[in-house]
Amino acid sequence: MNIDIELIQESKIDKVDFNNLAFGKVFSDHMLVCDFADGEWKTPKIMPYGPLSFEPSARVFHYGQAVFEGMKAYKDDNDDVFLFRPDENFHRLNKSGERLAMPPVPEEVFIEGLKKLLKIDNTWIKKGMGNSLYIRPFIIASEGAISASPAEEYKFIIICSPAQSYYAGEVRVIFAEKYSRSADGGVGFAKAAGNYAAQFYPTSLAHKEGYQQIVWTDANTHEYLEEAGTMNVFFRIGNKLITAPTNDRILDGITRKSIIQLAKDYNIEVEIRRVSVAEIKEAARDGELKEIFGSGTAAVINPIKGFKHQNETFELPDLNDSYASFFKDKLLKIQYNILEDKHSWRVKI
Ligand SMILES: *Cc1c(COP(=O)(O)O)cnc(C)c1O
């Protein structure tokens, strides 16, 4: 595959304090941009990271025709660089795009383009457990024309942001009673930009009450727990792990499916089924609810310390042998090439 390459004159890397990185604010020297026009994807370009210009009428601004992915590159002690299940991100991006009537990005543009970009910006990937380069591939409708129909021109872009291990502090959540993230037949399964914008307001209300996130419930009854804003959710009752099945309302997280596989590998009982608010509250009252945690690429696993539903609040116990830390340790060690990779999840660059 051809890629046009324009390298930066002088790297910005020396100006970056890698010990004090705010998530998603600093970007590496280069980005990949590939245009779709005249019914085809053109030759991708790797160029210096920087502003792009668009017509104010570009459809992405008006109709939110945009989808994205989130993934990471990891460096081991020998300076080898790895991706974690990148084919999953590639397929999911196009699955999201299909739902928003966007043309699929070719596999070689995504995978080969990303590998080339990471080779060029290799020094931005720092070794040491927890350090990574967060990768944000996305597609936007760039055509300038404000008729409410799918665009005929798109841009596929990959930008990269150095990240440190992500600690969100103690997380407490509200189980949603009024607002919904997604509905049957909707776009909840897609990483569609508008799904996130629509959560900002209800989440800001939760913040005012001292809760960091919302665990969304099914839109029809608000009786079943689905997922959090950017994370799938797991519950541990006794020694059993439970998570909701994915469907058209729930994002099919790669961390989630990896945890389910690891649970099977390590003989931890895991049930994939609907989880009701009533069941979780009852288990909490009985002392059977041991843990709740979220899973996603950014934080890997985020333990949830407590939750609120209607006017009741619940706190979860501190555990020495939590599943959250067990799975986080295993996943990180696979990602950083420390542990055997039985399922061929690592892809070396
Ligand atoms: C990205 C995302 C996740 C987590 O997916 P991973 O592939 O594990 O990073 C979960 N829920 C939502 C809504 C997401 O956007």
The ligand as a Gaussian input file, in Angstrom:
#p B3LYP/6-31G(d) Opt

LIG

0 1
 C      -15.250000       2.231000      24.160000
 C      -16.376000       1.887000      25.074000
 C      -16.326000       0.793000      25.950000
 C      -15.088000      -0.025000      26.172000
 O      -14.627000      -0.674000      25.034000
 P      -13.149000      -1.246000      24.958000
 O      -13.078000      -1.880000      23.639000
 O      -13.008000      -2.211000      26.069000
 O      -12.236000      -0.055000      25.118000
 C      -17.470000       0.474000      26.674000
 N      -18.593000       1.204000      26.568000
 C      -18.666000       2.282000      25.750000
 C      -19.953000       3.029000      25.658000
 C      -17.560000       2.647000      24.987000
 O      -17.629000       3.710000      24.204000

